[in-house]
Amino acid sequence: MFIARIRFLLVIVFLGLAIWFHVVEGIGSAWYLYLAGVLLLLTHFLTSNVSAAFMLLRSGQLDKAEQLIDQVKKPEWLLKRHRGYYHFTKGMIAAQRNAVPHAQRHLTAALEIGLRTPTDNALAAINLSNFAYQAKDRSEAKKYLDKAKSYKTSDLIIKEHIVRLEGALA
């Protein structure tokens, strides 16, 4: 929320200065300010606060992460990678809040879009496998468990969860 306000303030400042320079000096000394303002505005719509919300989620600050991610009004406008992390962040927050249908929907979307690291992909698949196991849908749980195993991750906690789920499904 703070980041978006600063970004918009900078857009207003850059565009205001650009207009002033355009009037006083001409377009030659104002074009770079126009460009900076437009680029900042584009980054707001194409990336938004997704990275900041994801970092807050990783540090365990769920409430702040949820506030930031809820500021995204049109996730379909985000770049593909950011849209994947938007759904991943929403899904992980929902999983922590025990909103299983909401978490399943977002984590499935995140896996379909794709995440940057194998660890994040494996974490999403493990959570989906766990949700399916709790719903007593063994075939779905096995499918997501196999998907989680297909990601090469060195995270010991994820490997431990995979072993635990394999034992429960065996």
MIZATOR-43005 format. One record per residue: residue number from 1; residue in three letters; y, z, x of N, C-alpha, C, O in turn. Coordinates in pm, 1 decimal. Atoms other than C-alpha are relative to their C-alpha. Layout:
// residues N
- pos	code	n.north	n.up	n.east	ca.north	ca.up	ca.east	c.north	c.up	c.east	o.north	o.up	o.east
- NUM	ALA	Y	Z	X	Y	Z	X	Y	Z	X	Y	Z	X .
...
***
This chain:
// residues 170
- pos	code	n.north	n.up	n.east	ca.north	ca.up	ca.east	c.north	c.up	c.east	o.north	o.up	o.east
- 1	MET	-117.4	0.0	83.1	0.0	0.0	0.0	123.2	0.0	87.3	219.6	-70.3	56.9 .
- 2	PHE	-112.6	-5.7	-92.7	235.8	82.3	287.4	11.4	-131.6	75.6	121.7	-180.6	99.9 .
- 3	ILE	2.3	124.8	-75.7	130.6	-231.0	475.9	57.5	-113.2	-84.3	136.9	-193.0	-34.4 .
- 4	ALA	-48.4	106.9	87.2	197.9	-459.2	178.4	150.4	11.2	-20.0	219.7	-90.5	-23.6 .
- 5	ARG	-144.8	-18.0	18.0	544.1	-310.0	127.7	76.3	-42.9	123.8	181.4	-106.2	113.8 .
- 6	ILE	-64.6	42.6	-124.4	632.7	-361.6	492.0	-3.8	-151.8	10.0	95.5	-213.9	48.1 .
- 7	ARG	13.3	145.2	-5.8	502.7	-718.5	474.3	102.1	-67.3	-91.9	168.0	-163.3	-51.8 .
- 8	PHE	-97.0	58.3	92.4	715.1	-794.0	166.9	143.5	22.8	46.7	228.8	-64.5	30.9 .
- 9	LEU	-132.9	-26.5	-53.9	1017.7	-629.2	324.1	32.4	-98.2	112.2	143.9	-150.1	119.2 .
- 10	LEU	-20.3	96.6	-108.1	974.3	-849.5	631.4	19.5	-142.1	-54.4	100.4	-218.3	-1.4 .
- 11	VAL	-17.4	131.6	62.0	938.3	-1158.0	410.9	143.2	-13.7	-51.0	208.2	-115.6	-27.4 .
- 12	ILE	-136.2	3.3	53.1	1266.6	-1073.2	237.3	102.3	-7.6	112.9	198.5	-83.9	104.6 .
- 13	VAL	-92.2	1.5	-113.9	1440.6	-1003.6	569.2	-0.6	-137.5	67.2	105.8	-193.8	92.9 .
- 14	PHE	8.3	129.5	-66.9	1313.7	-1324.8	731.9	60.8	-111.5	-84.8	136.1	-194.7	-34.2 .
- 15	LEU	-55.0	105.1	84.7	1396.5	-1542.4	433.9	150.5	16.9	-20.1	223.5	-82.1	-26.2 .
- 16	GLY	-144.5	-24.8	10.3	1738.0	-1377.4	393.3	73.3	-45.3	124.8	176.7	-111.5	115.9 .
- 17	LEU	-60.4	44.7	-126.1	1818.8	-1432.1	760.5	-6.6	-152.2	13.2	86.9	-214.9	63.0 .
- 18	ALA	13.9	145.0	-7.8	1687.5	-1787.9	736.7	106.7	-69.5	-83.9	168.4	-166.3	-39.4 .
- 19	ILE	-102.9	59.1	86.0	1918.1	-1867.4	447.4	137.3	15.8	63.9	216.9	-78.2	64.4 .
- 20	TRP	-129.6	-23.9	-63.8	2213.0	-1709.9	628.7	19.2	-92.3	120.8	123.8	-155.5	135.4 .
- 21	PHE	-8.9	89.3	-115.9	2137.8	-1898.8	952.8	12.8	-145.5	-43.9	85.6	-222.8	18.5 .
- 22	HIS	-5.5	137.0	51.0	2087.4	-2218.7	753.1	142.9	-34.2	-43.8	193.6	-142.7	-15.2 .
- 23	VAL	-136.6	23.4	47.5	2429.6	-2182.9	592.7	98.5	-2.8	116.5	185.3	-89.9	122.3 .
- 24	VAL	-95.9	-13.4	-109.5	2611.0	-2077.9	910.9	-24.8	-101.8	111.5	69.0	-168.5	155.3 .
- 25	GLU	31.8	80.5	-118.7	2432.8	-2273.1	1186.7	-68.8	-132.2	-32.5	-58.4	-227.7	44.4 .
- 26	GLY	76.5	120.0	33.0	2218.9	-2531.7	1010.2	-149.0	27.7	8.2	-191.2	134.9	51.5 .
- 27	ILE	145.3	-16.8	6.0	1846.7	-2583.5	970.9	-62.8	18.4	137.4	-168.3	80.8	149.1 .
- 28	GLY	55.3	-8.2	-135.4	1791.3	-2610.0	1347.0	-21.6	141.9	48.1	-116.1	167.3	122.8 .
- 29	SER	16.8	-138.1	-44.5	1837.5	-2237.0	1399.1	-64.4	88.1	-106.7	-80.1	208.5	-86.4 .
- 30	ALA	56.8	-80.8	108.1	1678.8	-2127.2	1070.7	-146.1	-33.1	-27.8	-213.2	44.0	-96.4 .
- 31	TRP	134.2	43.2	39.0	1347.6	-2313.0	1053.6	-107.1	100.0	38.6	-202.9	119.0	-36.3 .
- 32	TYR	103.3	-94.6	-43.8	1151.2	-2052.9	1252.5	-2.1	125.3	-86.9	-107.0	187.6	-103.5 .
- 33	LEU	-2.4	-114.8	91.2	1266.9	-1775.6	1018.8	-64.1	-36.2	-134.5	-135.3	44.6	-194.2 .
- 34	TYR	69.3	46.6	120.8	1160.0	-1981.6	716.6	-151.1	3.1	22.0	-227.1	50.8	-62.3 .
- 35	LEU	142.2	5.2	-31.9	825.4	-2035.9	885.6	-61.7	139.7	5.7	-170.2	162.0	-48.0 .
- 36	ALA	50.9	-137.2	-9.5	782.0	-1664.7	965.9	-12.7	63.8	-138.4	-111.5	131.6	-167.0 .
- 37	GLY	5.3	-55.9	135.6	862.8	-1566.4	607.1	-113.6	-57.3	-81.3	-183.4	15.7	-151.7 .
- 38	VAL	107.4	65.4	75.1	622.8	-1820.0	459.8	-136.3	42.9	53.7	-228.6	66.8	-24.2 .
- 39	LEU	128.0	-43.3	-57.4	345.1	-1723.9	703.1	-34.7	143.3	-40.8	-150.2	172.0	-72.3 .
- 40	LEU	26.2	-137.4	44.3	381.0	-1354.6	618.4	-39.4	3.2	-146.8	-127.3	80.0	-185.9 .
- 41	LEU	34.2	5.7	141.7	370.7	-1438.4	249.9	-140.6	-54.8	-19.7	-216.4	-4.5	-102.7 .
- 42	LEU	135.7	55.4	8.7	59.7	-1651.2	297.4	-105.6	101.2	43.9	-211.4	110.7	-18.3 .
- 43	THR	98.7	-99.4	-44.2	-117.4	-1375.2	491.5	-21.5	106.3	-105.8	-130.7	162.2	-116.6 .
- 44	HIS	18.7	-98.0	106.2	-55.2	-1142.4	201.7	-99.1	-51.3	-103.6	-185.7	23.4	-149.1 .
- 45	PHE	88.6	53.6	103.4	-230.8	-1373.2	-42.3	-136.9	-38.5	52.6	-234.3	-36.3	-22.6 .
- 46	LEU	127.9	45.8	-53.8	-505.2	-1492.7	192.0	-83.7	111.0	62.1	-206.2	99.7	67.2 .
- 47	THR	76.1	-108.8	-62.9	-602.1	-1166.5	364.2	22.4	133.7	-68.3	-67.7	217.5	-70.5 .
- 48	SER	-37.0	-121.9	72.5	-426.5	-889.9	168.6	-29.7	125.5	82.3	-12.8	125.9	204.2 .
- 49	ASN	24.5	-128.9	-65.7	-524.4	-530.3	249.8	-148.3	24.6	25.3	-189.1	138.9	45.8 .
- 50	VAL	144.8	-15.6	-7.7	-897.0	-593.4	281.6	-42.3	64.3	132.1	-124.8	155.6	132.1 .
- 51	SER	38.7	-54.9	-130.8	-923.4	-520.0	655.6	37.1	147.3	11.0	-41.0	228.2	61.0 .
- 52	ALA	-42.7	-140.4	-5.4	-724.3	-198.3	625.1	-89.0	87.1	-88.7	-125.3	198.1	-49.9 .
- 53	ALA	87.2	-76.4	90.1	-935.4	-84.1	328.4	-139.3	16.3	60.7	-200.3	122.5	48.5 .
- 54	PHE	131.9	-7.6	-64.1	-1256.7	-164.7	518.1	0.9	103.1	112.8	-94.5	179.4	128.0 .
- 55	MET	-9.9	-98.8	-108.6	-1140.1	39.8	817.4	7.2	142.9	-56.4	-53.0	234.8	-0.8 .
- 56	LEU	-5.7	-131.9	63.7	-1054.9	332.4	589.0	-137.6	39.5	-54.0	-177.0	155.8	-45.5 .
- 57	LEU	134.8	-27.6	49.3	-1399.6	302.8	430.6	-90.0	44.2	114.2	-164.8	141.0	100.9 .
- 58	ARG	83.2	-35.1	-115.4	-1565.8	311.6	772.3	33.1	138.3	54.3	-54.3	206.4	107.9 .
- 59	SER	-37.4	-132.8	-49.4	-1369.5	624.9	862.5	-24.0	108.1	-105.6	4.5	225.3	-81.0 .
- 60	GLY	36.2	-98.2	101.5	-1481.3	793.6	538.8	111.5	38.4	-95.2	96.8	134.7	-170.6 .
- 61	GLN	-111.6	-29.9	88.6	-1148.5	790.6	356.1	-9.7	-86.6	-125.6	64.3	-183.4	-142.5 .
- 62	LEU	31.7	82.0	117.3	-1283.2	659.6	26.1	117.4	-15.8	-95.3	141.2	-125.5	-145.9 .
- 63	ASP	-109.5	7.5	96.0	-983.0	743.1	-190.4	109.2	-95.2	47.2	159.7	-176.0	-30.8 .
- 64	LYS	-102.5	89.8	-54.1	-735.1	567.6	37.7	-50.1	-143.4	3.1	24.7	-236.4	-27.2 .
- 65	ALA	57.7	135.0	-2.2	-969.8	270.8	79.8	-0.2	-59.0	-140.6	30.2	-176.8	-159.1 .
- 66	GLU	2.7	48.3	137.9	-1006.7	244.8	-296.6	139.9	-36.8	-48.2	157.3	-136.5	-118.3 .
- 67	GLN	-138.1	32.7	36.5	-629.2	255.4	-344.2	41.3	-134.6	58.5	101.4	-217.1	-10.3 .
- 68	LEU	-38.5	126.1	-64.1	-581.7	-26.9	-95.1	-74.1	-119.0	-58.8	-12.9	-222.2	-86.5 .
- 69	ILE	77.9	113.6	48.3	-863.5	-246.8	-221.5	33.6	-31.1	-145.5	22.0	-146.0	-188.1 .
- 70	ASP	-38.6	23.7	139.0	-750.1	-202.0	-582.0	133.5	-72.4	-12.0	168.2	-119.9	-120.1 .
- 71	GLN	-126.4	73.0	2.4	-415.0	-356.5	-487.4	-21.3	-151.5	2.1	70.8	-227.9	-26.7 .
- 72	VAL	29.6	143.6	-1.9	-586.2	-694.1	-449.7	-14.8	-44.0	-145.6	-109.2	-4.0	-213.9 .
- 73	LYS	-0.6	41.8	140.1	-508.6	-860.7	-781.6	-84.5	-125.4	-24.1	-144.5	-139.9	-130.6 .
- 74	LYS	73.6	125.8	15.0	-671.8	-1201.6	-723.3	-93.8	-17.9	119.0	-59.2	-89.1	213.3 .
- 75	PRO	91.0	13.2	-114.0	-974.9	-1169.7	-492.1	-46.8	-143.5	23.8	-87.3	-177.9	134.9 .
- 76	GLU	42.0	139.7	-19.1	-1058.4	-1536.0	-552.0	97.7	-77.8	88.3	62.9	-185.3	137.1 .
- 77	TRP	-97.5	64.4	-88.1	-743.2	-1627.1	-354.0	-21.9	36.1	146.4	33.5	-29.0	235.0 .
- 78	LEU	22.4	-42.7	-137.8	-866.9	-1446.2	-43.6	-80.8	-104.7	76.4	-155.6	-182.8	17.7 .
- 79	LEU	84.8	82.8	-84.6	-1015.9	-1633.3	249.0	-144.9	43.7	-18.3	-170.7	158.0	-55.9 .
- 80	LYS	141.4	-27.7	27.9	-1395.9	-1651.0	228.7	-47.4	129.9	66.5	-109.6	213.6	1.1 .
- 81	ARG	47.1	-118.7	-73.0	-1462.0	-1385.6	495.0	63.0	126.5	-57.9	-4.8	228.2	-72.4 .
- 82	HIS	-66.8	-116.2	57.6	-1204.7	-1148.1	346.8	-51.0	29.2	-141.5	-59.6	144.8	-183.0 .
- 83	ARG	56.7	-19.9	133.8	-1346.0	-1205.7	-1.4	-135.3	69.1	10.4	-168.5	152.4	-73.9 .
- 84	GLY	128.0	-67.8	-21.6	-1688.1	-1102.2	133.4	20.4	148.5	27.9	-50.9	232.8	-26.5 .
- 85	TYR	-25.9	-140.6	-30.2	-1545.4	-781.9	275.5	68.8	72.4	-114.9	56.8	194.2	-127.5 .
- 86	TYR	-55.2	-59.6	122.5	-1349.9	-723.4	-45.3	-115.3	51.5	-86.8	-114.6	166.1	-131.5 .
- 87	HIS	114.5	-39.0	83.4	-1678.6	-719.9	-238.3	-83.3	108.9	69.0	-132.5	200.6	3.1 .
- 88	PHE	76.0	-101.6	-73.5	-1853.4	-519.5	35.1	67.8	136.7	-12.9	1.3	236.8	-40.1 .
- 89	THR	-73.6	-126.8	9.6	-1581.4	-251.8	31.7	-6.8	55.7	-141.2	-32.5	174.6	-159.9 .
- 90	LYS	9.2	-45.7	139.2	-1574.0	-236.7	-349.8	-140.8	51.4	-31.2	-156.8	152.8	-99.2 .
- 91	GLY	137.8	-40.1	25.6	-1954.3	-215.8	-356.6	-36.2	131.2	66.6	-103.3	214.8	6.1 .
- 92	MET	31.3	-124.3	-70.4	-1978.7	59.0	-96.1	72.9	119.1	-62.1	17.9	229.0	-69.3 .
- 93	ILE	-72.7	-107.6	68.1	-1710.4	264.1	-270.6	-70.7	34.3	-131.0	-87.8	151.7	-163.9 .
- 94	ALA	71.3	-24.0	125.4	-1893.3	219.8	-601.5	-133.2	70.0	25.3	-173.9	155.6	-53.3 .
- 95	ALA	126.4	-66.1	-33.2	-2220.8	320.7	-434.9	23.3	147.6	31.0	-55.5	232.6	-10.5 .
- 96	GLN	-31.6	-139.6	-30.1	-2060.5	638.7	-302.5	35.9	77.7	-126.1	14.7	198.7	-132.7 .
- 97	ARG	-38.8	-64.0	125.9	-1932.0	712.2	-653.7	-113.1	-4.8	-103.8	-94.4	36.1	-218.3 .
- 98	ASN	118.5	12.6	86.6	-2281.5	644.3	-803.0	22.9	-90.8	-120.3	-35.4	-69.1	-226.5 .
- 99	ALA	-19.7	102.3	102.5	-2154.5	350.0	-1009.8	-90.1	-118.4	38.3	-43.4	-219.3	91.1 .
- 100	VAL	100.9	93.4	-50.3	-2474.8	153.3	-949.1	19.9	-143.8	-49.8	13.7	-235.2	32.5 .
- 101	PRO	-16.1	140.6	41.6	-2415.5	-156.9	-1169.2	118.9	-68.1	68.8	111.5	-184.0	109.7 .
- 102	HIS	-120.5	51.7	-67.5	-2068.2	-202.3	-1021.7	-30.5	-27.3	147.3	9.4	-130.4	201.6 .
- 103	ALA	34.8	15.3	-141.9	-2203.7	-152.8	-669.1	-93.5	-119.1	19.4	-76.4	-196.2	113.8 .
- 104	GLN	93.8	112.2	-11.6	-2488.7	-399.8	-725.7	71.9	-133.8	-11.8	45.3	-226.8	64.4 .
- 105	ARG	-72.2	125.6	20.9	-2254.3	-667.6	-853.8	81.0	-38.0	124.5	77.9	-152.8	168.8 .
- 106	HIS	-85.3	29.8	-115.2	-2015.8	-637.9	-558.6	-80.9	-22.4	127.7	-48.0	-111.0	206.6 .
- 107	LEU	79.4	18.6	-121.5	-2280.1	-600.8	-288.4	-77.9	-131.3	-3.6	-96.5	-195.1	100.1 .
- 108	THR	65.9	130.0	12.4	-2469.4	-902.8	-422.6	98.2	-112.6	32.1	63.8	-208.0	101.7 .
- 109	ALA	-102.7	100.7	-29.8	-2147.4	-1104.2	-411.5	31.3	-2.3	149.4	50.4	-109.4	207.1 .
- 110	ALA	-28.3	-6.5	-144.2	-2082.4	-983.1	-55.4	-109.4	-68.7	80.3	-80.5	-140.4	176.1 .
- 111	LEU	110.2	66.1	-71.1	-2427.7	-1096.5	57.6	1.3	-151.1	-22.4	-28.9	-227.6	69.3 .
- 112	GLU	-5.1	143.7	27.8	-2386.9	-1434.2	-112.9	109.7	-67.5	81.7	90.6	-177.7	133.0 .
- 113	ILE	-111.2	55.5	-77.1	-2052.0	-1491.5	57.9	-29.5	9.1	149.0	-1.3	-83.6	224.9 .
- 114	GLY	31.7	-21.3	-140.6	-2169.8	-1349.2	387.7	102.3	90.6	66.5	222.5	80.8	41.7 .
- 115	LEU	-85.0	-92.7	-73.9	-2032.4	-1079.1	611.9	-6.8	-35.5	147.6	-98.0	-105.7	191.3 .
- 116	ARG	-13.0	40.4	-139.8	-1930.5	-1106.9	974.8	-113.2	51.9	86.8	-167.0	-22.6	168.7 .
- 117	THR	98.5	-58.7	-90.3	-2179.2	-870.0	1135.7	-135.9	15.4	-68.4	-142.8	36.5	-189.5 .
- 118	PRO	133.6	-22.7	57.0	-2555.4	-842.4	1087.3	-15.6	142.7	-52.8	-88.7	165.7	-149.2 .
- 119	THR	8.7	-139.1	44.9	-2511.9	-465.9	1052.0	55.8	15.3	-140.9	-3.7	84.0	-224.0 .
- 120	ASP	-59.0	-8.8	133.9	-2283.2	-505.3	749.4	-88.7	-69.4	-102.9	-107.0	-19.0	-213.7 .
- 121	ASN	91.9	70.0	90.4	-2518.8	-760.2	592.8	-123.2	85.4	-28.1	-166.9	96.3	-142.7 .
- 122	ALA	118.9	-84.3	16.5	-2816.9	-530.0	652.8	30.9	122.3	-86.5	-51.0	162.3	-169.2 .
- 123	LEU	-39.1	-117.0	79.2	-2630.4	-232.2	505.9	10.5	-35.6	-147.9	-34.9	40.1	-233.6 .
- 124	ALA	-9.9	43.8	139.9	-2550.5	-426.1	188.5	-139.3	-23.8	-58.3	-167.0	17.1	-171.1 .
- 125	ALA	135.1	28.1	48.9	-2912.4	-543.9	157.4	-80.5	128.6	-19.1	-156.1	140.1	-115.6 .
- 126	ILE	71.1	-127.5	13.4	-3048.7	-191.4	215.4	44.2	73.6	-125.5	-38.6	128.5	-198.3 .
- 127	ASN	-49.1	-65.8	120.5	-2825.3	-50.8	-56.0	-54.0	-68.1	-125.0	-93.6	-0.4	-220.0 .
- 128	LEU	54.6	71.2	115.5	-2936.1	-323.4	-297.6	-149.1	27.5	-16.5	-198.0	40.5	-128.7 .
- 129	SER	141.7	-32.4	4.6	-3298.9	-254.5	-208.0	-21.5	141.0	-56.0	-111.8	164.3	-136.3 .
- 130	ASN	9.0	-138.1	47.8	-3246.1	115.8	-268.5	29.1	8.6	-149.9	-38.9	81.4	-222.2 .
- 131	PHE	-32.1	0.5	143.5	-3084.1	49.9	-608.6	-116.9	-56.1	-80.0	-151.9	-2.5	-185.2 .
- 132	ALA	114.1	59.7	70.3	-3375.6	-173.9	-709.1	-118.4	95.8	0.0	-189.0	105.9	-100.4 .
- 133	TYR	108.7	-97.7	-7.8	-3625.6	89.3	-592.0	21.3	112.4	-100.6	-72.7	154.8	-167.9 .
- 134	GLN	-30.6	-106.5	96.3	-3450.8	356.2	-799.0	-17.9	-47.8	-143.8	-51.2	31.2	-232.1 .
- 135	ALA	19.1	56.7	133.6	-3465.5	121.3	-1099.9	-146.1	-39.6	-23.1	-179.8	-96.6	-126.9 .
- 136	LYS	143.3	28.1	6.0	-3841.7	84.2	-1031.4	-29.9	-150.0	-6.5	-127.1	-191.8	-69.4 .
- 137	ASP	20.1	143.7	-11.6	-3808.9	-288.6	-962.1	-46.4	-28.5	142.9	33.5	-61.9	230.4 .
- 138	ARG	55.7	8.2	-135.5	-4042.4	-311.2	-662.2	15.6	-138.8	62.1	38.7	-150.2	182.5 .
- 139	SER	-10.9	135.6	-56.8	-4028.2	-689.9	-623.1	142.7	-26.8	49.4	162.4	-85.8	155.6 .
- 140	GLU	-140.4	16.1	-41.3	-3647.3	-689.2	-609.9	28.9	86.6	122.5	98.8	43.8	214.4 .
- 141	ALA	-19.6	-89.9	-114.5	-3652.2	-392.4	-372.1	-62.0	-60.4	125.1	-2.9	-54.3	232.9 .
- 142	LYS	66.4	62.7	-114.2	-3899.0	-573.8	-146.5	78.1	-121.0	50.1	88.7	-143.7	170.6 .
- 143	LYS	-77.7	118.7	-36.7	-3688.2	-891.4	-154.1	121.4	39.0	85.2	147.2	-21.7	189.1 .
- 144	TYR	-118.7	-41.7	-75.5	-3374.3	-709.0	-38.4	-37.7	71.6	129.5	35.4	63.7	228.3 .
- 145	LEU	46.1	-63.9	-123.6	-3570.4	-504.5	214.9	-35.0	-106.1	103.9	-1.3	-91.6	221.4 .
- 146	ASP	31.9	109.5	-92.5	-3704.7	-826.6	368.4	128.6	-66.5	50.8	138.6	-105.5	167.1 .
- 147	LYS	-128.3	57.8	-40.9	-3351.6	-962.5	371.4	68.8	90.2	102.3	126.2	41.0	199.5 .
- 148	ALA	-61.3	-94.1	-94.4	-3226.7	-646.8	547.1	-69.6	-7.2	136.1	-4.7	1.7	240.4 .
- 149	LYS	74.7	9.3	-126.6	-3503.4	-679.5	807.7	31.5	-129.2	74.5	19.1	-135.1	196.8 .
- 150	SER	-27.5	129.0	-64.6	-3403.9	-1040.9	873.7	128.3	3.1	83.6	147.6	-81.4	170.9 .
- 151	TYR	-122.7	-11.5	-79.3	-3066.3	-929.9	1010.2	-30.1	79.7	125.9	-84.4	190.0	119.0 .
- 152	LYS	23.6	-66.8	-128.7	-3085.4	-838.1	1376.7	112.0	99.6	26.3	222.4	62.3	66.0 .
- 153	THR	-99.2	-105.0	-21.9	-2904.1	-507.8	1402.4	-55.6	103.6	96.3	-176.1	128.0	101.0 .
- 154	SER	42.9	-103.8	-94.7	-2914.9	-241.6	1668.1	36.1	139.1	-50.3	20.1	237.5	21.8 .
- 155	ASP	-40.1	-128.2	57.8	-2790.2	34.2	1437.2	-125.0	81.4	-33.7	-207.3	39.1	-115.0 .
- 156	LEU	119.3	-83.0	19.1	-3048.1	314.2	1446.8	-10.6	55.9	-140.9	-121.1	70.8	-193.0 .
- 157	ILE	3.2	-54.2	136.9	-2951.7	454.8	1107.8	-53.0	-105.6	-96.8	-131.5	-73.9	-186.1 .
- 158	ILE	48.7	107.1	86.7	-3011.2	118.0	941.4	-148.9	-22.3	22.6	-224.2	-41.3	-72.9 .
- 159	LYS	142.7	15.3	-29.2	-3345.5	82.7	1119.2	-80.3	114.2	-62.5	-190.1	92.6	-113.8 .
- 160	GLU	67.7	-115.4	60.2	-3438.9	432.2	1000.9	-11.3	-17.5	-151.4	-115.5	13.7	-209.1 .
- 161	HIS	3.7	22.9	144.6	-3349.1	343.0	640.1	-100.5	-109.7	-35.8	-168.5	-101.3	-138.1 .
- 162	ILE	97.8	106.0	24.4	-3556.3	25.3	664.2	-141.4	56.0	5.2	-223.8	25.0	-80.9 .
- 163	VAL	132.1	-61.2	-12.9	-3858.7	225.5	783.6	-28.9	90.4	-119.8	-139.8	90.1	-173.1 .
- 164	ARG	17.2	-90.7	113.4	-3806.2	482.6	508.9	-27.1	-78.0	-129.0	-113.9	-39.9	-207.5 .
- 165	LEU	22.6	81.2	119.6	-3781.7	214.7	238.5	-135.9	-70.8	5.3	-203.2	-84.7	-96.9 .
- 166	GLU	132.0	62.9	-14.6	-4089.1	36.5	377.7	-109.2	99.1	-39.2	-204.9	63.5	-108.0 .
- 167	GLY	97.6	-102.6	35.2	-4280.3	363.7	348.1	-5.5	27.7	-148.5	-113.0	48.8	-204.7 .
- 168	ALA	-4.8	-25.7	144.0	-4164.3	417.1	-8.5	-58.4	-116.5	-79.2	-117.8	-96.0	-185.0 .
- 169	LEU	50.2	117.6	71.5	-4256.6	62.5	-109.2	-146.0	-31.6	30.3	-207.3	-112.1	-39.9 .
- 170	ALA	138.6	27.7	-39.0	-4597.6	64.9	62.7	-101.5	62.4	-93.2	-221.9	47.3	-72.4 .
***
